[in-house]
């Protein structure tokens, strides 16, 4: 079923999300406050559509794509409005406020990676897509308690009819996929602050479950996007937990401000590097175990995300079995005694 979809935004995710639905045969409109970016996006979309139509073997014979400034937006009504503004609660609220006359009957979705949808608009559901959507076909679907049963069903149907796997979450467990990485990201910045070589740290943070290093991952997502998300996550933590992540926040600040002063780099020896790599790997395993125990993510969803989003080479249970709980436990206990960071406390499932 073809729908009329409005994408509010002109950034990377707005482009990617809109193009995904355009290729699915929907009528997609983009709206933005920035004329230059809108014109640039229109040229990009026209080129992308021509290339897709040329090589799709007839799968797409025509496309309905429109581009508007807010003051020019007169079409409607829209079946679906997808908010893709930057990671700012004030800006996201402003966007949906400007679209209020179109949103009374529309399905409202926010692609935010860290802001609870009900704080943006009580009728909004979370739709945190993973880039590029055409490849991952995955989104964290956050269904607030304020959402009506009808709207909940409509969100799930929208995902299903477009071949998108939804990782279902409440606002209590929201953004579990991104939050899985916080302890590991905090550690790589703590190591960087100790003047260890960033390239060595990045490679040490790779594993069979996370083939991409964390510095590389953060750069791909975008420093400012990650920084905004981290601050939003920390705002919902208690004081002690939030304090643990100061190295991550401060490290991102320095990179954004280009004030990351070079220090003499320390190259770890082979044994030290192997120990570091193993510790970071076991930290991520421990984090996953904790999320499973607290029911912040279901086991099938964890394996799906590890495979589809992070590109894992093996399944989670296989990873734990291959490393051995006894070995993982020993490294975690030693790290906790040395560092006193709570995320090194072994999960119960590793102790039994």
Secondary structure as UniProt FT lines:
FT   STRAND          4..8
FT   HELIX           12..23
FT   TURN            24..25
FT   STRAND          27..32
FT   HELIX           35..55
FT   TURN            56..58
FT   STRAND          65..69
FT   HELIX           70..72
FT   STRAND          80..83
FT   HELIX           89..98
FT   HELIX           100..102
FT   STRAND          107..110
FT   HELIX           117..120
FT   TURN            122..123
FT   STRAND          124..129
FT   HELIX           133..136
FT   STRAND          138..142
FT   TURN            145..146
FT   HELIX           149..161
FT   TURN            162..163
FT   STRAND          165..169
FT   TURN            174..175
FT   HELIX           176..179
FT   TURN            180..181
FT   HELIX           182..193
FT   TURN            194..195
FT   HELIX           198..204
FT   HELIX           214..221
FT   HELIX           223..235
FT   HELIX           239..244
FT   HELIX           246..256
FT   TURN            257..258
FT   HELIX           270..293
FT   TURN            294..295
FT   HELIX           299..308
FT   TURN            309..310
FT   HELIX           316..323
FT   HELIX           325..339
FT   HELIX           342..344
FT   HELIX           348..351
//
